[in-house]
């Protein structure tokens, strides 16, 4: 996912290159139905294993509500 912001404006206006900001979209998907049960957006430096607890919390909350 590409994030647009001040950096993109500067590149268009002044032609100066800037490092792009990247984000990761981590998804928790029901394997049987393909339904997305959880989603977390992080910076590029976060590993999947660091986000697992957040994804599982969302799935547990979703399961309790239904």
DALINRA-V623860 format. One record per pair of residues at least 4 apart in sequence whose C-alpha atoms are under 7 Angstrom apart, sorted by the first residue. I is the first residue (numbers start at 0). J is the second residue. If there is no record, write none. Layout:
# DALINRA-V623860
i j
I J
I J
This chain:
# DALINRA-V623860
i j
0 21
0 22
0 23
1 20
1 21
1 22
2 20
2 21
3 7
4 8
5 9
6 10
6 17
7 11
8 12
9 13
9 14
9 15
10 14
10 15
10 16
21 42
21 43
22 40
22 41
22 42
22 43
23 40
23 41
23 42
23 43
24 38
24 39
24 40
24 41
25 38
25 39
25 40
26 35
26 37
26 38
26 39
27 35
27 36
27 37
27 38
27 54
28 33
28 34
28 35
28 36
29 33
29 34
29 35
29 36
36 58
37 54
37 57
37 58
38 54
39 54
41 45
45 49
46 50
47 51
50 54
51 55
52 56
53 57
54 58
55 59
56 60
57 61
58 62
59 63
60 64
61 65
